[in-house]
Structure formats: C-alpha cells, structure tokens
Amino acid sequence: MKLSLTLLFSFTLIFAACSGGESGQESGASSEPQQEEGLSDFEMEHGIGPITERMEISDEIDGEMRARGQEIFEMKCEMCHNMEGRMVGPALGDVAERRSPEYIMNMILNPGGMARNHPEGKKLVQEYMSVMPFQNVKEEDARALVEYLRDYNMNN
C-alpha cells in the first residue's frame, strides 16, 4: 500500500512538473485568411508562436549551430525524446522532413499554446497524454535545435 501511494504521489509530481510553467507567445491578430480552427494559413502550416514569418535557411548545415543544437538536445530534450523510437514524446529523427523549421521552433518556443490551439499539437497531446513543458530555450537555441534535427535527418 505504501509503495502504491509513493508511486501515485511521484507520478502526480512528474505530471505537474511537465504540464506547468508554460511560456512563449500565442498567436495574435493576423491579416492572413483564417482557417476553420481560427488559425491563419501560416499558423496551420508553421505553428503558433513567436515565429510568424518564413525564415531564410540555407540548404547547407551550419556546423557550429548544429553542434550547439546537439548540446541543447542532450541537455533539455533527450529525457523525453530520442531519434528513432517513441518515449514520453515522439521520435524526432524525421521531424525536419515532416515539419517546417518554423513549426519546429514554434513547438519548442510555445508548446502550451500549440497543445491548446493547433490541431497537430492537440493530436500529440491525445497520443502521448502529456503537454511538452517549456524548456526555457531562447529563439536562437530553438534555431540551433532545428539545425541539429535537419542534420540528423539528412545523415540517417
């Protein structure tokens, strides 16, 4: 009985820690046409958050940025994600193929807003039964993570 209560308490603490502390921006007014979900075409494709325009990204991988992205991934993401298999969150090995850099960055920078307001974010919550916590990354860190994920996708 004591073990059951301890496990229940531990699970409650972990769940509370992973679902709280949301940060990042949510979508403001947009002059783009609105979709059924109330999102613009850009938001439907590239997510909801601080990245509101297409970014200029070279086809070449920036090695320095990629290395920084790997460090950030190992420090902040690896506990819940790996590249080839499901964990607490989805595998990310092919995410750069499936999603735009802007979408990836908005998911990193505004996970709570994406989970509440974006159809793909809502699907992820249903499938994985948790909301990705905000990991206190800055925009340049999210961009470095994108570079790491792009490089992984290209080389595997």
C-alpha positions in Angstrom: 0.0 0.0 0.0 2.8 2.4 0.9 4.5 1.6 -2.4 1.3 2.3 -4.3 0.9 5.7 -2.6 4.5 6.6 -3.2 4.2 5.7 -6.9 1.0 7.7 -7.2 2.5 10.7 -5.5 5.6 10.5 -7.7 3.5 10.3 -10.9 1.5 13.3 -9.8 4.6 15.3 -9.1 6.1 14.4 -12.5 2.9 15.2 -14.3 2.5 18.5 -12.6 6.1 19.5 -13.4 5.8 18.5 -17.1 2.5 20.3 -17.6 3.1 23.5 -15.8 5.3 26.5 -16.5 4.1 27.2 -20.0 5.7 30.1 -21.7 6.0 31.5 -25.1 3.7 33.6 -27.2 0.4 32.7 -28.5 -0.9 33.9 -31.8 -2.1 37.5 -32.1 -4.2 39.1 -34.8 -3.2 38.2 -38.3 -4.1 39.7 -41.6 -4.0 36.3 -43.3 -7.1 34.4 -44.2 -8.5 32.3 -41.2 -9.0 28.6 -41.3 -11.9 26.7 -39.7 -9.9 26.4 -36.4 -9.4 30.2 -36.4 -5.8 29.9 -37.5 -4.2 31.6 -40.5 -2.7 29.5 -43.3 0.7 30.3 -42.0 -0.2 29.1 -38.5 -1.8 25.9 -39.8 1.4 25.0 -41.6 4.1 26.5 -39.4 2.5 26.6 -35.9 1.5 29.1 -33.4 4.2 31.1 -31.6 6.8 33.8 -31.9 7.9 32.7 -35.4 5.4 34.4 -37.6 7.2 34.6 -41.0 9.1 32.1 -43.2 12.8 32.1 -42.3 15.7 32.1 -44.8 17.5 28.8 -44.1 20.4 27.6 -46.3 20.4 24.1 -47.6 23.9 23.8 -46.1 24.1 22.8 -42.4 25.8 25.3 -40.1 28.3 23.1 -38.2 28.7 25.4 -35.2 24.9 25.8 -34.9 24.4 22.1 -35.3 26.9 21.3 -32.5 25.1 23.8 -30.2 21.8 22.2 -31.1 23.1 18.8 -30.2 24.3 20.0 -26.8 20.8 21.6 -26.1 19.1 18.4 -27.3 21.2 16.3 -25.0 20.6 18.6 -22.1 16.9 19.5 -22.5 15.2 17.1 -24.9 16.8 13.7 -24.6 14.9 12.8 -21.4 11.6 12.7 -23.3 12.6 12.3 -27.0 15.0 10.2 -28.9 15.5 10.0 -32.7 14.2 6.6 -33.6 11.6 5.5 -31.1 8.7 6.6 -29.0 9.4 7.7 -25.5 7.4 10.2 -23.4 7.2 12.3 -26.6 7.5 11.3 -30.3 10.7 10.3 -32.1 12.4 13.3 -33.7 14.7 11.6 -36.3 12.5 12.6 -39.2 10.7 15.7 -37.8 12.8 18.0 -40.1 11.3 16.1 -43.1 7.7 16.2 -41.8 7.6 19.8 -40.4 8.9 23.2 -41.4 11.7 24.8 -39.3 9.2 27.4 -38.3 6.8 24.8 -37.0 9.6 23.0 -35.0 10.6 26.3 -33.5 7.1 27.3 -32.6 6.6 23.9 -30.9 9.8 24.4 -28.9 9.1 28.0 -28.0 5.3 27.7 -27.4 4.5 24.1 -26.5 1.5 25.0 -24.3 -0.1 27.3 -27.0 0.5 24.6 -29.6 -1.1 21.9 -27.5 -4.2 24.0 -26.8 -4.7 25.8 -30.1 -3.1 23.9 -33.0 -4.7 20.8 -34.5 -1.4 18.9 -34.7 -0.5 19.9 -31.1 -3.9 18.6 -29.9 -3.3 15.3 -31.7 0.1 14.9 -30.0 -1.5 15.5 -26.6 -4.1 12.9 -27.3 -1.5 10.4 -28.4 1.2 11.0 -25.8 -1.1 12.0 -22.9 1.1 15.0 -21.9 2.0 18.5 -22.9 5.6 19.2 -23.7 6.9 21.6 -21.0 8.6 24.8 -22.0 12.3 24.2 -21.5 13.3 27.8 -21.2 15.0 28.0 -24.6 15.6 31.2 -26.4 14.8 31.6 -30.1 18.5 31.2 -31.1 18.6 27.9 -29.1 15.5 26.7 -30.9 17.1 27.6 -34.2 20.2 25.6 -33.2 17.9 22.6 -32.4 16.4 22.8 -35.9 19.9 22.7 -37.4 20.7 19.6 -35.3 17.5 17.9 -36.4 18.0 18.9 -40.0 21.5 17.4 -40.0 20.3 14.2 -38.3 17.5 13.8 -40.9 20.0 14.3 -43.8 22.5 11.9 -42.5 20.4 9.0 -41.3 
